[in-house]
Amino acid sequence: MLGGGAILGGGALLAADSGSVRPGPSAGGLDPIPSYHLASTGYAPDGTAGARAAFPLGHVRLLDSAFAANQQRNFAYLMFLDPDRMLHTFRLNYGQPSAAQPCGGWESPDIKVRGHTTGHLLSGLALSYANTGDQAAKAKAAYLVAELARLQALAPAVGYSPGYLSAFPEQFFTALESGQYQDVWSPYYMIHKYLAGMIDAYQLAGIDQALDVALRLADWVDRRTAPLSYQHMQAILNVEFGGLPESLANLYRITGAERYLATAQRFYHASFLDPLAAGEDRLAGWQCNISVPKVIASLRMWEETGEAKYRDIAENFWSIATGHHAYVIGGMGDHEHWGPPDVVAGALSNYNCEGCVTYNTLKLTRLLHFHDQSRTDLLDFYERGLFNQMLGTQDPASPHGYVCYYTGLSAGAVKRQPLNYFPNGDPDIYATDYETFTCDNATALETASKFADTIYSRDANGVYVNLFVPSEVSCADQGITLRQTTDFPDDPVTRLTVAHGSATMALRVRVPGWTAAAPTVVLNGRQLHDTVVHDAVVDDAVAGADGGGWIVVTRRWHQGDELTVTLPMGLAFTQAPDDPTVQAVSYGPVVLSGLTGTRSAADAGYPADAADEAPNTLPVLDAASVRRTTAQPMTFQATADAEPITMIPVARARHEPYTVYWYTDAYIP
């Protein structure tokens, strides 16, 4: 952990704005500041480290920005969705009448993963209530919980085991256990979504009935799997089961009941996880979104059991996946699968970077951050995935926040419906209200609902400003509220103002690895200049450097105090590891996309069922021609294939072909 100053490459502490010197502890860093206290979030999915390091969602409020706009559109969709339509297939499964119109896509009555979106809807509503306090969101979640509880109680009467809850028959699990995989899709994946939704409804929205439903369903999982041998269970685990062991670990955290931890341990998928425990990269061929939740579950199992193997899995996976399998925008996968390590140029398509994969990878990154808040590389990656992909999956022209499935990276890629699943879909529309449900539409109900959850974190000394997003954070125990105002990434300046209260604490601001020069730090109109200080902590000290670290200002903060930080940005060219002549262009953390056409995807002649067949020859970018022409919004001009092009952040490309990777002349062997 950081003490009073940022840990730099040489271990030195930089300080400025000299005042009275307070000696640090012999181990280095600051003694805990008595006037700053922490309280547990109580939210089990935050994990044991996050219980104290995370701020409760209700303590962070998004201010006007693209993030807030996405949140509002998503909330409008959450409140628009008809709960009776979302419950239709559940009611039919329990022999109950339903006059509701069936949904389409993966929620159609004949689809084997029907019902999963309702679990995500519960989570989205609970997250929204926790973040905004909107009572309508809680009321809608309570209705869904009550109806699902009523159906769960009917299970024995319709021939199901007690506690069973799903939108499809329990016989799906009999088929799974019999090896009849062609008769199922991913039945335990559905159970995970219901458990996760119920846990969120209970912990975030205070709906007590949801815990009862979750415990009955988890007990059903225990009874169903307890008689199975290890070998039998391993065969079953070859079929997608989502993050079910994570939810079981969360129930153990909530209840202390050992049976849930024992049940979670049965879902250890050895063929995928054992190589990761040994630090081996065998990701090639595995489906990304099936796999990342297993790693998240491993991290939670480490936290609950203390078994080092689980920790090794999570840490090794993060290093392997982000270091050798990620594209420049932070996403992974081609056609939803990992390929060989360090292959980027050879794996560019319009089926790159499924949204669910990045969502889950960032969820893992967040949990790892809570264990070592001094690491900026974790947050740099989080920022890259958040600003370049997750913020850009939503179509802002849609009042209901429709999202795309993939963020493609081939030449002339287009954000759109996943035409491999909906070959007759309109390629100019990301989704529809009810007819294009997929896992990504469902996950997106959570994504924008929790944009506020990683902007800040905390320790016994103070607050970490991890991300540069307009927002307010209330340190309720101490009675201080910080407001962050910024036009980032268009403007590299962020301002942190004490909106209310006072407290003695360390305020830390991340210095990202992409920073092009040393940051400028101004406190109440006075610039703070760095001075090297060893083995001591100076009040009002600043530590930071380009290349990563933290700006740390420790003082008694009062209402009206303002800390202004400028993080210089510059152009950077990222080489594809398998072909250094293929590169992507970034400005600070923002990956730039060239608008390489004005026609719609349909007019461009992309085949409805094979987008990869579109011409994929990468344009040649004149690296020296890239120049910024507009500050607000961020816009660049360049020359590609001897023609002028406009370049904008990839998150802002929509309804038109764009290109991220180029052949460039910037390569120097």
C-alpha positions as CSV (number, residue, x, y, z in Angstrom):
1,M,0.0,0.0,0.0
2,L,1.0,3.6,-0.6
3,G,1.9,5.7,2.4
4,G,2.2,9.4,2.2
5,G,3.8,9.5,-1.2
6,A,3.7,7.6,-4.5
7,I,5.9,4.6,-4.9
8,L,8.1,5.4,-7.8
9,G,10.5,3.3,-9.8
10,G,13.4,3.8,-7.4
11,G,11.2,3.6,-4.2
12,A,11.7,7.3,-3.4
13,L,9.0,9.5,-2.2
14,L,8.5,12.9,-3.8
15,A,7.0,15.7,-1.7
16,A,6.2,19.3,-2.1
17,D,4.4,22.2,-0.5
18,S,6.6,21.9,2.6
19,G,5.0,22.1,6.0
20,S,5.5,20.4,9.3
21,V,7.2,17.0,8.9
22,R,5.5,14.0,10.6
23,P,7.7,10.9,10.8
24,G,6.3,7.8,9.2
25,P,6.4,4.3,10.7
26,S,9.6,2.3,10.5
27,A,8.1,0.2,7.7
28,G,7.6,3.3,5.6
29,G,4.4,5.2,4.6
30,L,1.9,7.0,6.8
31,D,0.6,5.9,10.2
32,P,-3.2,5.6,10.0
33,I,-4.9,9.0,10.4
34,P,-7.3,8.7,13.3
35,S,-9.8,11.1,12.0
36,Y,-10.5,9.1,8.8
37,H,-12.5,5.9,9.4
38,L,-13.9,3.2,7.1
39,A,-17.0,1.1,7.2
40,S,-17.7,-2.1,5.4
41,T,-19.8,-1.9,2.3
42,G,-21.5,-5.2,3.3
43,Y,-21.8,-6.1,-0.4
44,A,-20.5,-9.6,-0.8
45,P,-19.5,-9.3,-4.5
46,D,-17.0,-6.6,-3.5
47,G,-15.1,-9.4,-1.8
48,T,-13.2,-9.3,1.5
49,A,-10.8,-6.6,0.4
50,G,-13.5,-4.6,-1.3
51,A,-15.6,-4.7,1.8
52,R,-13.4,-1.9,3.2
53,A,-11.8,-0.5,0.0
54,A,-14.9,0.0,-2.1
55,F,-17.3,2.9,-1.6
56,P,-21.0,1.9,-1.4
57,L,-22.7,2.7,-4.7
58,G,-25.0,5.0,-2.9
59,H,-22.0,7.2,-1.9
60,V,-21.0,7.9,-5.5
61,R,-23.1,10.0,-7.8
62,L,-22.4,10.5,-11.5
63,L,-22.4,14.1,-12.7
64,D,-23.2,15.3,-16.2
65,S,-21.1,13.3,-18.7
66,A,-21.3,10.5,-21.3
67,F,-21.3,8.1,-18.4
68,A,-24.3,9.7,-16.8
69,A,-26.1,9.8,-20.1
70,N,-25.5,6.1,-20.7
71,Q,-26.7,5.4,-17.1
72,Q,-29.9,7.4,-17.7
73,R,-30.7,5.7,-21.0
74,N,-30.1,2.3,-19.5
75,F,-32.3,3.2,-16.5
76,A,-35.0,4.2,-18.9
77,Y,-34.8,0.7,-20.5
78,L,-34.8,-1.0,-17.1
79,M,-38.0,0.8,-16.2
80,F,-39.5,0.2,-19.7
81,L,-39.2,-3.6,-19.7
82,D,-42.5,-5.2,-18.8
83,P,-41.9,-7.5,-15.9
84,D,-44.8,-9.7,-16.9
85,R,-43.2,-10.3,-20.3
86,M,-39.9,-11.0,-18.6
87,L,-41.7,-13.6,-16.3
88,H,-43.7,-15.2,-19.2
89,T,-41.6,-18.3,-19.7
90,F,-41.1,-18.7,-15.9
91,R,-44.8,-18.9,-15.4
92,L,-45.3,-21.3,-18.3
93,N,-42.6,-23.5,-16.8
94,Y,-44.6,-23.8,-13.6
95,G,-48.0,-24.4,-15.3
96,Q,-49.2,-20.9,-14.6
97,P,-51.2,-18.8,-17.0
98,S,-49.6,-15.9,-18.8
99,A,-51.2,-13.5,-21.1
100,A,-48.0,-11.6,-21.7
101,Q,-46.5,-11.4,-25.2
102,P,-43.4,-13.6,-25.5
103,C,-40.0,-12.1,-25.9
104,G,-37.7,-12.8,-28.8
105,G,-34.0,-13.5,-29.2
106,W,-32.5,-15.7,-26.5
107,E,-35.6,-15.1,-24.4
108,S,-37.9,-16.9,-26.9
109,P,-40.0,-19.6,-25.3
110,D,-38.2,-22.3,-27.3
111,I,-34.6,-21.1,-26.6
112,K,-32.7,-23.1,-24.0
113,V,-31.2,-20.1,-22.2
114,R,-34.5,-18.4,-21.7
115,G,-34.8,-16.5,-18.4
116,H,-31.3,-15.3,-18.0
117,T,-32.2,-11.7,-18.8
118,T,-34.5,-11.6,-15.8
119,G,-31.6,-12.3,-13.5
120,H,-29.6,-9.4,-15.1
121,L,-32.7,-7.2,-14.8
122,L,-32.9,-7.8,-11.1
123,S,-29.2,-6.9,-10.7
124,G,-29.6,-3.8,-12.9
125,L,-32.6,-2.6,-10.9
126,A,-30.8,-3.2,-7.6
127,L,-27.6,-1.5,-8.8
128,S,-29.7,1.4,-10.0
129,Y,-31.5,1.7,-6.7
130,A,-28.3,1.6,-4.8
131,N,-26.7,4.3,-6.9
132,T,-29.6,6.6,-7.3
133,G,-32.1,5.8,-4.6
134,D,-35.0,5.6,-7.1
135,Q,-37.9,3.9,-5.3
136,A,-39.5,2.8,-8.6
137,A,-36.5,0.6,-9.3
138,K,-36.8,-1.1,-5.9
139,A,-40.5,-1.6,-6.3
140,K,-40.0,-3.2,-9.7
141,A,-37.3,-5.5,-8.3
142,A,-39.5,-6.4,-5.4
143,Y,-42.3,-7.4,-7.8
144,L,-40.0,-9.7,-9.7
145,V,-38.7,-11.3,-6.5
146,A,-42.2,-11.9,-5.2
147,E,-43.4,-13.5,-8.4
148,L,-40.3,-15.7,-8.7
149,A,-40.6,-16.7,-5.1
150,R,-44.2,-17.7,-5.7
151,L,-43.2,-19.9,-8.6
152,Q,-40.3,-21.4,-6.7
153,A,-42.8,-22.5,-4.0
154,L,-44.8,-24.3,-6.6
155,A,-41.8,-26.5,-7.7
156,P,-42.8,-29.7,-5.8
157,A,-46.4,-29.4,-7.1
158,V,-45.3,-29.5,-10.7
159,G,-42.7,-32.3,-10.3
160,Y,-39.6,-30.2,-9.6
161,S,-37.3,-30.6,-6.6
162,P,-37.8,-28.1,-3.8
163,G,-36.1,-24.8,-4.4
164,Y,-35.8,-25.2,-8.1
165,L,-36.2,-21.9,-10.0
166,S,-35.8,-21.5,-13.8
167,A,-37.7,-20.7,-17.0
168,F,-37.0,-24.2,-18.3
169,P,-37.7,-27.7,-16.9
170,E,-35.5,-29.3,-14.3
171,Q,-35.1,-32.2,-16.8
172,F,-32.5,-30.0,-18.5
173,F,-30.2,-30.9,-15.6
174,T,-31.0,-34.6,-16.0
175,A,-29.9,-34.4,-19.6
176,L,-26.8,-32.6,-18.6
177,E,-25.9,-35.2,-16.1
178,S,-26.6,-37.9,-18.7
179,G,-24.2,-36.4,-21.1
180,Q,-26.9,-35.4,-23.5
181,Y,-25.3,-32.0,-24.2
182,Q,-27.2,-31.5,-27.4
183,D,-30.4,-31.1,-25.4
184,V,-29.1,-28.3,-23.2
185,W,-27.2,-25.0,-23.7
186,S,-25.9,-23.8,-20.3
187,P,-28.4,-24.5,-17.6
188,Y,-26.2,-23.7,-14.6
189,Y,-25.4,-20.4,-16.2
190,M,-29.1,-19.5,-15.8
191,I,-29.0,-20.5,-12.1
192,H,-26.0,-18.2,-11.6
193,K,-28.0,-15.2,-13.1
194,Y,-30.9,-15.8,-10.7
195,L,-28.7,-16.2,-7.7
196,A,-26.7,-13.1,-8.6
197,G,-29.8,-11.1,-9.2
198,M,-31.3,-12.2,-5.9
199,I,-28.2,-11.4,-3.9
200,D,-28.1,-7.9,-5.5
201,A,-31.8,-7.4,-4.7
202,Y,-31.2,-8.4,-1.1
203,Q,-28.0,-6.6,-0.4
204,L,-28.4,-3.5,-2.6
205,A,-32.2,-2.9,-2.5
206,G,-33.0,-4.4,0.9
207,I,-35.5,-6.9,-0.4
208,D,-35.4,-9.6,2.3
209,Q,-37.5,-12.1,0.4
210,A,-34.7,-12.3,-2.3
211,L,-32.3,-13.9,0.2
212,D,-34.8,-16.6,1.0
213,V,-35.2,-17.3,-2.7
214,A,-31.4,-17.4,-3.2
215,L,-30.9,-19.8,-0.3
216,R,-33.5,-22.2,-1.5
217,L,-32.0,-22.2,-4.9
218,A,-28.5,-22.6,-3.6
219,D,-29.7,-25.5,-1.5
220,W,-31.1,-27.1,-4.6
221,V,-27.7,-26.8,-6.3
222,D,-26.1,-28.4,-3.3
223,R,-28.5,-31.3,-3.3
224,R,-28.3,-31.7,-7.1
225,T,-24.5,-31.9,-7.2
226,A,-23.6,-33.5,-3.9
227,P,-24.1,-37.1,-5.1
228,L,-22.0,-36.6,-8.2
229,S,-18.4,-37.9,-8.3
230,Y,-15.5,-35.6,-9.0
231,Q,-15.1,-37.1,-12.5
232,H,-18.8,-36.7,-13.3
233,M,-18.8,-33.2,-12.1
234,Q,-15.8,-32.3,-14.2
235,A,-17.6,-33.6,-17.3
236,I,-20.6,-31.4,-16.4
237,L,-18.3,-28.4,-16.0
238,N,-17.4,-28.6,-19.7
239,V,-20.8,-27.0,-20.2
240,E,-21.0,-23.3,-19.4
241,F,-22.0,-22.6,-15.8
242,G,-21.1,-18.8,-15.6
243,G,-20.0,-17.4,-12.2
244,L,-22.1,-19.8,-10.2
245,P,-19.3,-20.6,-7.7
246,E,-18.8,-16.8,-7.2
247,S,-22.5,-16.5,-6.2
248,L,-22.2,-19.5,-3.8
249,A,-19.1,-17.9,-2.3
250,N,-21.1,-14.7,-1.9
251,L,-23.8,-16.6,-0.1
252,Y,-21.2,-18.0,2.2
253,R,-20.0,-14.5,3.0
254,I,-23.6,-13.4,3.8
255,T,-24.7,-16.4,5.8
256,G,-21.6,-18.1,7.1
257,A,-23.1,-21.5,6.0
258,E,-20.3,-23.8,5.1
259,R,-22.4,-25.8,2.7
260,Y,-22.4,-23.0,0.2
261,L,-18.6,-22.9,0.2
262,A,-18.5,-26.7,-0.2
263,T,-20.9,-26.5,-3.1
264,A,-18.8,-23.8,-4.8
265,Q,-15.7,-25.9,-4.6
266,R,-17.5,-28.6,-6.7
267,F,-17.5,-26.1,-9.6
268,Y,-13.7,-25.9,-9.9
269,H,-13.1,-26.6,-13.6
270,A,-9.7,-28.3,-13.5
271,S,-9.0,-28.5,-17.2
272,F,-9.2,-24.7,-17.5
273,L,-8.0,-23.6,-14.1
274,D,-5.1,-25.9,-13.3
275,P,-2.9,-24.6,-16.1
276,L,-3.5,-21.0,-14.8
277,A,-2.6,-22.0,-11.3
278,A,0.7,-23.2,-12.7
279,G,1.2,-20.0,-14.7
280,E,0.8,-21.6,-18.0
281,D,-0.9,-19.9,-21.0
282,R,-3.3,-22.4,-22.5
283,L,-6.1,-20.0,-23.2
284,A,-6.1,-20.7,-27.0
285,G,-9.3,-22.3,-28.0
286,W,-11.3,-21.5,-24.9
287,Q,-14.4,-19.4,-25.2
288,C,-13.7,-16.2,-23.4
289,N,-17.0,-15.3,-21.8
290,I,-17.5,-18.9,-20.5
291,S,-14.1,-18.7,-18.9
292,V,-13.6,-15.3,-17.2
293,P,-16.3,-15.8,-14.6
294,K,-14.5,-19.0,-13.5
295,V,-11.5,-16.8,-12.7
296,I,-13.6,-14.2,-10.8
297,A,-15.0,-17.1,-8.8
298,S,-11.5,-18.3,-8.1
299,L,-10.5,-14.9,-6.7
300,R,-13.6,-15.0,-4.4
301,M,-12.8,-18.5,-3.3
302,W,-9.2,-17.4,-2.4
303,E,-10.7,-14.7,-0.3
304,E,-13.0,-17.0,1.5
305,T,-10.7,-20.1,1.9
306,G,-7.2,-18.6,1.9
307,E,-6.1,-21.2,-0.5
308,A,-3.2,-19.8,-2.5
309,K,-4.0,-21.8,-5.6
310,Y,-7.1,-19.8,-6.2
311,R,-5.1,-16.5,-5.8
312,D,-2.5,-17.8,-8.3
313,I,-5.3,-18.5,-10.8
314,A,-6.7,-15.0,-10.7
315,E,-3.3,-13.2,-10.7
316,N,-1.8,-15.4,-13.4
317,F,-4.9,-15.2,-15.6
318,W,-4.9,-11.4,-15.4
319,S,-1.2,-11.1,-16.4
320,I,-1.6,-13.7,-19.2
321,A,-4.8,-12.4,-20.6
322,T,-4.2,-8.7,-20.5
323,G,-0.5,-9.0,-21.5
324,H,-0.8,-11.5,-24.3
325,H,-4.4,-11.8,-25.5
326,A,-5.9,-8.3,-25.3
327,Y,-6.4,-5.8,-28.1
328,V,-5.5,-2.2,-27.8
329,I,-9.1,-1.3,-26.6
330,G,-8.8,-3.7,-23.7
331,G,-11.2,-6.3,-25.2
332,M,-10.4,-9.9,-26.1
333,G,-11.4,-12.7,-28.4
334,D,-12.2,-13.4,-32.0
335,H,-15.5,-15.1,-32.6
336,E,-15.7,-15.1,-28.8
337,H,-12.6,-17.4,-28.4
338,W,-9.0,-16.8,-27.5
339,G,-6.4,-17.6,-30.1
340,P,-2.7,-18.2,-29.6
341,P,-0.9,-15.6,-27.4
342,D,0.4,-12.4,-28.9
343,V,-1.6,-12.7,-32.1
344,V,-3.4,-9.4,-32.9
345,A,-2.8,-8.5,-36.6
346,G,-3.7,-12.1,-37.5
347,A,-7.0,-12.0,-35.6
348,L,-8.8,-8.8,-36.6
349,S,-12.4,-9.2,-37.5
350,N,-15.8,-7.6,-36.9
351,Y,-16.3,-10.4,-34.2
352,N,-13.6,-9.1,-31.9
353,C,-14.2,-8.0,-28.3
354,E,-17.5,-9.3,-27.1
355,G,-18.9,-6.9,-24.5
356,C,-19.6,-9.5,-21.8
357,V,-15.9,-10.5,-21.9
358,T,-14.7,-7.0,-21.2
359,Y,-17.4,-6.5,-18.5
360,N,-16.2,-9.6,-16.6
361,T,-12.5,-8.8,-17.1
362,L,-13.0,-5.4,-15.6
363,K,-14.9,-6.9,-12.8
364,L,-11.9,-9.2,-12.1
365,T,-9.5,-6.2,-12.4
366,R,-11.6,-4.3,-9.9
367,L,-11.4,-7.1,-7.3
368,L,-7.6,-7.4,-7.8
369,H,-7.3,-3.6,-7.3
370,F,-8.8,-3.8,-3.9
371,H,-6.0,-6.1,-2.8
372,D,-3.2,-3.8,-4.0
373,Q,-4.5,-0.2,-4.5
374,S,-1.0,1.0,-5.1
375,R,-0.8,-0.7,-8.5
376,T,-1.7,1.7,-11.4
377,D,-1.3,-1.0,-14.1
378,L,-4.6,-2.5,-13.0
379,L,-6.4,0.8,-13.2
380,D,-4.7,1.7,-16.5
381,F,-6.2,-1.4,-18.0
382,Y,-9.6,-0.8,-16.4
383,E,-9.6,2.7,-17.8
384,R,-8.7,1.5,-21.3
385,G,-11.5,-1.1,-21.4
386,L,-14.0,1.3,-19.8
387,F,-13.4,4.3,-21.9
388,N,-12.7,2.6,-25.2
389,Q,-15.2,-0.3,-25.2
390,M,-17.8,-0.3,-22.5
391,L,-18.7,3.4,-22.8
392,G,-19.0,2.9,-26.6
393,T,-21.1,-0.2,-26.8
394,Q,-24.3,1.8,-26.2
395,D,-26.0,3.7,-29.0
396,P,-26.7,7.2,-27.7
397,A,-29.3,7.7,-30.4
398,S,-31.4,5.1,-28.7
399,P,-33.5,6.3,-25.8
400,H,-33.3,2.8,-24.3
401,G,-29.6,2.5,-24.6
402,Y,-29.4,-0.3,-27.1
403,V,-26.0,-2.0,-27.1
404,C,-23.9,-3.8,-29.7
405,Y,-22.5,-7.3,-29.1
406,Y,-19.0,-7.0,-30.5
407,T,-16.7,-4.0,-30.9
408,G,-15.0,-5.2,-34.1
409,L,-11.4,-4.2,-35.0
410,S,-11.2,-5.2,-38.6
411,A,-10.8,-2.5,-41.3
412,G,-14.1,-0.9,-41.8
413,A,-15.7,-2.5,-38.7
414,V,-19.2,-1.5,-37.8
415,K,-21.0,-1.7,-34.5
416,R,-24.3,-3.4,-34.9
417,Q,-26.5,-6.4,-34.0
418,P,-24.6,-9.7,-33.9
419,L,-25.5,-10.9,-37.4
420,N,-24.0,-14.3,-36.7
421,Y,-26.9,-14.8,-34.3
422,F,-29.5,-12.6,-36.1
423,P,-28.7,-13.0,-39.8
424,N,-31.8,-11.2,-40.8
425,G,-31.3,-8.3,-38.4
426,D,-31.0,-4.7,-39.4
427,P,-27.2,-4.0,-39.3
428,D,-27.9,-0.3,-38.7
429,I,-29.6,-1.0,-35.4
430,Y,-27.7,-2.3,-32.3
431,A,-30.7,-4.0,-30.8
432,T,-34.5,-3.8,-30.2
433,D,-36.6,-3.6,-27.1
434,Y,-37.7,-7.3,-27.0
435,E,-36.6,-9.2,-30.1
436,T,-32.8,-9.3,-29.9
437,F,-32.0,-10.5,-26.4
438,T,-28.6,-11.9,-26.0
439,C,-26.1,-12.3,-23.1
440,D,-24.7,-8.9,-24.0
441,N,-28.0,-7.1,-24.0
442,A,-28.6,-8.7,-20.6
443,T,-25.1,-7.9,-19.2
444,A,-25.5,-4.3,-20.4
445,L,-28.4,-3.8,-18.0
446,E,-25.7,-4.0,-15.3
447,T,-22.8,-2.3,-17.0
448,A,-24.2,1.3,-17.1
449,S,-25.9,0.8,-13.7
450,K,-22.5,0.4,-12.0
451,F,-20.3,3.0,-13.9
452,A,-19.8,4.7,-10.5
453,D,-18.4,1.7,-8.6
454,T,-14.6,2.0,-9.4
455,I,-14.1,5.8,-9.8
456,Y,-13.0,5.9,-6.2
457,S,-11.7,3.6,-3.5
458,R,-10.3,4.1,0.0
459,D,-8.1,2.9,2.7
460,A,-7.4,3.9,6.3
461,N,-5.4,6.9,5.2
462,G,-7.9,8.4,2.7
463,V,-9.3,8.3,-0.8
464,Y,-8.0,7.1,-4.1
465,V,-9.2,8.9,-7.3
466,N,-8.9,6.0,-9.7
467,L,-10.8,7.3,-12.8
468,F,-11.4,10.7,-14.2
469,V,-15.2,10.8,-14.4
470,P,-17.4,13.7,-13.3
471,S,-18.9,12.6,-10.0
472,E,-19.3,13.2,-6.3
473,V,-18.2,10.8,-3.5
474,S,-19.5,11.0,0.0
475,C,-17.1,9.8,2.7
476,A,-20.1,9.5,5.0
477,D,-18.3,8.3,8.1
478,Q,-16.1,11.3,8.1
479,G,-18.7,13.7,6.8
480,I,-16.7,15.0,3.8
481,T,-17.9,15.0,0.1
482,L,-15.5,15.4,-2.8
483,R,-16.7,16.6,-6.2
484,Q,-14.7,15.8,-9.4
485,T,-15.3,17.9,-12.4
486,T,-13.6,17.2,-15.7
487,D,-14.1,17.0,-19.5
488,F,-11.7,14.1,-19.6
489,P,-10.5,12.7,-22.0
490,D,-11.1,15.7,-24.2
491,D,-9.4,17.9,-21.6
492,P,-6.6,16.4,-19.5
493,V,-7.6,18.5,-16.4
494,T,-9.5,17.2,-13.5
495,R,-10.6,19.3,-10.5
496,L,-11.3,17.8,-7.1
497,T,-13.2,20.1,-4.7
498,V,-14.3,19.6,-1.2
499,A,-18.0,20.2,-1.6
500,H,-19.0,19.6,2.1
501,G,-17.3,18.9,5.4
502,S,-13.7,18.6,6.5
503,A,-11.3,15.8,7.3
504,T,-7.6,15.0,7.7
505,M,-6.7,12.4,5.1
506,A,-4.6,11.6,2.1
507,L,-6.1,12.4,-1.3
508,R,-4.5,10.2,-4.0
509,V,-4.9,10.8,-7.7
510,R,-3.7,8.2,-10.2
511,V,-0.9,9.2,-12.5
512,P,-1.5,6.9,-15.5
513,G,1.2,5.1,-17.4
514,W,0.2,6.9,-20.6
515,T,1.0,10.3,-19.1
516,A,3.3,12.1,-21.6
517,A,5.0,14.3,-19.0
518,A,5.0,15.0,-15.3
519,P,1.6,16.2,-14.1
520,T,0.9,19.7,-12.9
521,V,-0.7,19.9,-9.5
522,V,-2.3,23.1,-8.1
523,L,-3.8,23.3,-4.6
524,N,-6.1,26.3,-4.0
525,G,-4.4,28.3,-6.8
526,R,-0.8,27.5,-5.7
527,Q,1.3,25.1,-7.7
528,L,2.9,22.3,-5.8
529,H,6.5,21.6,-6.7
530,D,8.1,18.2,-6.2
531,T,10.9,17.7,-3.7
532,V,12.5,14.4,-2.9
533,V,11.9,13.3,0.7
534,H,13.2,10.0,2.0
535,D,11.8,8.1,5.0
536,A,9.5,10.9,6.0
537,V,6.1,12.3,5.1
538,V,5.5,16.0,4.5
539,D,2.1,17.5,5.0
540,D,0.6,18.8,1.8
541,A,3.0,16.5,-0.1
542,V,2.8,15.6,-3.7
543,A,4.2,12.5,-5.2
544,G,4.0,11.6,-8.8
545,A,5.8,11.1,-12.0
546,D,5.1,10.4,-15.7
547,G,5.0,6.7,-16.4
548,G,2.7,5.8,-13.5
549,G,2.3,6.5,-9.8
550,W,0.1,8.6,-7.5
551,I,-0.2,12.2,-6.7
552,V,-0.7,12.3,-2.9
553,V,-1.8,15.3,-0.9
554,T,-2.1,14.8,2.8
555,R,-3.6,17.6,4.8
556,R,-6.6,18.8,6.7
557,W,-9.2,19.3,4.0
558,H,-11.9,22.0,4.3
559,Q,-15.0,22.9,2.3
560,G,-14.0,24.8,-0.8
561,D,-10.5,23.4,-1.1
562,E,-9.6,22.6,-4.7
563,L,-7.0,20.3,-6.1
564,T,-6.4,20.7,-9.9
565,V,-4.4,18.1,-11.7
566,T,-3.3,18.2,-15.3
567,L,-2.2,15.0,-16.9
568,P,-0.4,15.7,-20.2
569,M,-1.5,13.5,-23.1
570,G,0.3,12.6,-26.3
571,L,0.0,10.4,-29.4
572,A,1.2,6.8,-29.0
573,F,1.4,4.0,-31.5
574,T,0.8,0.5,-30.3
575,Q,2.3,-2.3,-32.3
576,A,0.6,-5.6,-32.9
577,P,3.0,-8.2,-31.4
578,D,2.7,-10.5,-34.4
579,D,3.3,-7.8,-37.0
580,P,4.9,-4.5,-35.8
581,T,4.0,-2.8,-39.0
582,V,0.3,-3.0,-37.9
583,Q,-0.4,-0.4,-35.2
584,A,-3.1,1.4,-33.4
585,V,-3.1,5.1,-32.5
586,S,-3.9,6.4,-29.0
587,Y,-4.1,9.8,-27.4
588,G,-3.6,9.4,-23.7
589,P,-5.9,6.4,-22.8
590,V,-8.2,7.0,-25.8
591,V,-7.8,4.7,-28.8
592,L,-8.5,6.6,-32.0
593,S,-10.6,5.2,-34.9
594,G,-10.5,6.4,-38.4
595,L,-13.8,7.0,-40.1
596,T,-13.1,5.2,-43.3
597,G,-16.5,5.5,-44.9
598,T,-19.9,7.2,-44.5
599,R,-22.1,4.4,-45.8
600,S,-24.2,2.2,-43.5
601,A,-23.2,-1.4,-43.0
602,A,-25.9,-2.6,-45.2
603,D,-24.9,-0.2,-48.0
604,A,-21.4,-1.4,-47.7
605,G,-22.5,-4.8,-48.8
606,Y,-21.5,-6.7,-45.6
607,P,-23.0,-10.2,-45.9
608,A,-25.7,-10.7,-43.2
609,D,-24.1,-13.9,-41.9
610,A,-20.4,-13.4,-42.6
611,A,-19.1,-9.9,-41.8
612,D,-15.5,-11.3,-42.0
613,E,-16.0,-11.7,-45.8
614,A,-16.0,-7.9,-46.1
615,P,-12.7,-6.6,-47.6
616,N,-10.2,-6.5,-44.7
617,T,-7.1,-5.0,-46.1
618,L,-5.7,-2.6,-43.6
619,P,-5.3,1.0,-44.8
620,V,-1.8,2.6,-44.7
621,L,-1.7,5.4,-42.3
622,D,0.8,8.3,-42.6
623,A,1.8,8.4,-38.9
624,A,3.3,11.9,-39.2
625,S,0.0,13.3,-40.6
626,V,-2.0,12.6,-37.4
627,R,-2.8,15.9,-35.8
628,R,-5.5,17.2,-33.4
629,T,-7.8,19.6,-35.0
630,T,-10.6,20.0,-32.5
631,A,-10.5,20.0,-28.7
632,Q,-14.2,19.6,-27.9
633,P,-15.1,17.0,-29.0
634,M,-11.7,15.4,-29.5
635,T,-11.1,15.1,-33.2
636,F,-8.0,14.4,-35.3
637,Q,-7.2,14.5,-39.0
638,A,-4.8,12.2,-40.8
639,T,-4.0,10.7,-44.2
640,A,-4.6,7.1,-44.9
641,D,-4.1,5.5,-48.4
642,A,-3.3,9.0,-49.5
643,E,-6.8,10.2,-48.6
644,P,-7.7,12.6,-45.7
645,I,-9.6,10.9,-42.9
646,T,-11.1,12.0,-39.6
647,M,-10.1,10.2,-36.4
648,I,-12.2,10.2,-33.2
649,P,-12.2,8.1,-30.1
650,V,-13.4,4.5,-30.9
651,A,-16.1,4.7,-28.3
652,R,-17.7,7.5,-30.3
653,A,-17.8,5.7,-33.6
654,R,-21.3,4.5,-34.4
655,H,-23.4,3.7,-37.5
656,E,-20.5,4.0,-39.8
657,P,-17.4,2.0,-40.7
658,Y,-14.3,2.7,-38.7
659,T,-10.7,1.4,-38.5
660,V,-8.5,1.0,-35.4
661,Y,-5.5,-0.9,-36.7
662,W,-3.4,0.3,-39.6
663,Y,-0.3,-0.4,-41.6
664,T,1.9,2.5,-40.6
665,D,5.3,4.0,-41.4
666,A,5.9,4.6,-37.7
667,Y,7.6,1.3,-37.2
668,I,11.3,1.5,-36.3
669,P,12.9,-1.9,-36.1
